[in-house]
Amino acid sequence: MFDTHCHLTFPKLAAQAETLLADARTVGVRGVITVATTSADSIAALEMARNHDNVWCSAGVHPLYADKPAAQSRDYDAIRKVGSDPKCVAWGELGLDNHYDEPAHDVQVKVLHEQLNFLQQCAAEGMHKPVIVHCRDAFDELIDAFAATTLPPERFVFHCFTGTPDDARSVLDFGSWISFTGIATFANAAGVAEAAQLVPDDRIMVETDAPYLSPEPVRTTRPNVPAHVVHTARFLAELRSVDYEEFERMVDANAERFFGIKIP
């Protein structure tokens, strides 16, 4: 199993990263991607990845950090430098979050388009990486923004899917991937579970988004940790009527193919 999205650099996890990775390995989680939220966090994520054979990272600006000081959040030279390292396997997470009032929508949109322009420049220079998407209540807007770029639709993954089955169909029709967190296991998220049944075998991934969103049956455990990805995977395998070991092999292969990595 592979945790395709967590935040090992966040304070709740960083101090105990060694223990968390060892615990994850014990239950069969062989690798993780620690995902960046700012340019400063991108640098920290790369350092974490360099220090562990089974950790990779991303580089980018989360929409909820779009209003932070540019020197710390949107230093694109720093993001480019992180992105040039082999341990950095994706851009992002980037996107839009309409669930919260702040940062203001226009600020988020400005930073989104800054990043998309930056990624197109990087691609033109030969730096081709998949893109991790943060999307809350913004599916149509984000798909339209991505469609207006030269970036391939199949290189986007909408992480931590929280939409409806119709939202999932829109993402899939566009050509992108979908990744599920513990939210899919929640009793009050039946629509997310229904959406998880729609995703083709070759475009689904699993993640924790740790330190957030602990899945059932450990939902009350805080913080969420990479080892918990197995619970979401077991839930999805049962939901899709697939043997767990077969599902595990499938999502591992998907993660390796999408991010261009080989899990040890």
N, C-alpha and C positions, 0 to 999 in steps of 0.2 A: 504494500500500500504506500501511497505517496500523498503528502499534504501539499497541494498545489498553491495554497495561499494562507500564510500566517504572518504575524508581525513579531518576530523574535527580538527586534530592537526596542519594542515598547517596554516601559519600565516594569510592568508586571511580569514580563518574561525574561528580559535581558539578563538579570542577575542570576537566574537559574537555568540559563540556556543549556549548559552541559548536562545537567540532570534531566531536563525535559527531553533532550535529544536521545539520551540513553534510555529513558522510560519509553519513548516512542519506538525505538529499535526493539525493545523487549516485546512489544505487542505486534511487531511486524511492519511498522512504519519506517521505511528504509531511507526516506529523504523528504526534504521540505523546501519550499521557496518562501523566503522572507521578503515581503512585498513593501516597497517604499511608499512614503506619503509626501515627502518633500525632497529637495535636493540634498539638504543636510542628512536626512534619514537615508537617502540613497547611498551616501558615503558610508554611513554606519552599517547599512545592510550588506554592502560589499565587504566590509571588514569582517562581519559575522560569517559571510559565505567563504571567504578566504581561509578562515580559521577552522572550517569543518568540511570534510570531504563530501558529506551528504547534505550540504546546504547550498542553495543557489539564491540569487536575489533578482530584484527588478530595480528600475530607476524611473522616477516620475513624480508628479504632483497630484495628490488627492484633491478632489473638488472642495472638501471641507477645510482645506488648508490654503485655499486660493487667495485669501485676504491676509495671509501672514507676510512679514517683511520679505521682500524679494530676494535679498542676499542669502537668506536661510531656506526659503521655500522654492524659489524659481531661478536658481543659478543653472542655466542651461549648459554652460561650459562644464560644470561639475557633473551634471546628468550625462552629458556626452562622454566624459572621461570614464564614469562608472560603466556606461553602456559599452565601452570598448573592451572591457574585461571579459574573458571567457566565462567567468562565474556569474555574470549578469545575463539572464536568459529572456528578459522581457522588458517592455516599457510599461510604465504605469505604477500604481493604478491611477487612471485618469477617468474623467466623466462628468456627470452632473448628479446633484442630490437635491431634489425638490421636496424632500421630507422636512427639511429644516429651513427656517427663515434666513439664517446666516451661514455662510457668506451670501450676500445678495446674489440673485440669479444672474444679473448682468456681469458681476465679477467672476462667477464661475464660468460663464460662457466665454468671457475674454481669455481666461487661462486655458480653457479647453482648446480654443482655436490656436492659441500660442503653441500649445503642445503638439497639436496635429500638424501645424506648419513645421515645427521642429522635427517631428518624426518623418515627415516627407523629405525634408532636407537630408536627414540621416540615411534614409533609404536610398536617395539619389547618390549618396556617397558610398553605398554598399553595406550600410549597417542595417540589415534586415532582422527585425525581431518581432515576435508576437506582442499583442497589446492587451493588458489586463484592464477591464472596464468596470468602473463603479457606476451603477445605475440605480437610482431610486426615483420612481415616478417620472421617468424621463426617456422611456424607450423610443418613442417616435422621434423625439428631438435628437437623440444621440444617433439613431440609425440614419437620419437625414444628414447629420453632420459628417458621419463616417462615409456615407455614400458620395459626398462631395469631394472626398480626397482621392488620392491615387493609391491608398493603402488597401490591400486585398481584404475583402470581408471575412475570408476564412482565417485570417490572422488575429481576429478579435475574440476574446472570451469574456462574456458577461458573467462576472464572478458574483458569488453570494446572491443567486437569483431570488428575488422577492416578488416577482410579478405574477400575472395571471397566465392561464394556459394560452390565451390570445397573445399576450406579450411574448411568450415563448415561441409561438408560431411566427411572430414578426421577426424575432431574432434569427430563427432557423431559416425562414424564407430569405432573409438578407444573406445568409451563408455563414453566420458566426457560430461559435461554440457557447455552451452554457455550463457553469459550474455551480454545485450545490453545497450549502453548509448545513449545519444542524437545524436550521429553520425548517428544512423539509420534514424533520421528525416531529415538529410541534403539532399538537392537536388542533391549534387554532390557525394552522397554515395549510389547510386542505388544498387550496388552489396551487400552492407551490409543489405539493406532492403530486397533484394531477399533472402539472407541467413536467415534472420529472419523468413521467411515463411517456411523454411525447418525444423526448430527445433521442435522436438516433444513437446507436451504440458507438459510432465513431466520432461523436461530437459532445460527449459528456465527460465531466471531470468532477472530482470531489475535493473538498477543502474544509478547514476549520474556521478560518478567519480569526484564529486565536490572537488575542486573549478574549475575544467576544464569542457569543452564540454557542455555548455548550449544548450539545445535542442530548436528546433522550437516549439512554436512561440516566445521564449524568447532568441534566439540565441545571440543577441547583449548584453544581460545582463551579467555583470561580478561583482563578481565571480558567478559561478554556485553554487546552493545550494540544499540541500536535497529535499525541497518542489517541485523542478522542475522534480522530477522523474515521477510525474503524467502525464506530457506532453509526455514523451517517452512511458509510458504505454498506454496512449490513442492512440498514433500513431500506436503502435504495435497491439493493439486490433483491430483497424480498418483495418490494413494491413492484419491481419489474419482472418478477418470477424467474430469476436467474440464480443459479448456484453461486454462493458467495465467492468461492475460489475463482470461478470463471469471471465473475464481475471484477474481482480484484485484478486479475491479469489484464482484463480489458481496459480498465481505467489507468492502470500503470502504463500500458502501451500507448494509450492516448496522451498521457502526460509527457512521455518521452518523445513522442512524435511532435506534439504541439510546441514544446519548449526546446526541442533539439538537444536533449540531454540523455545520458545513460545512467540509470539508477544503479548504484553499486549493490 
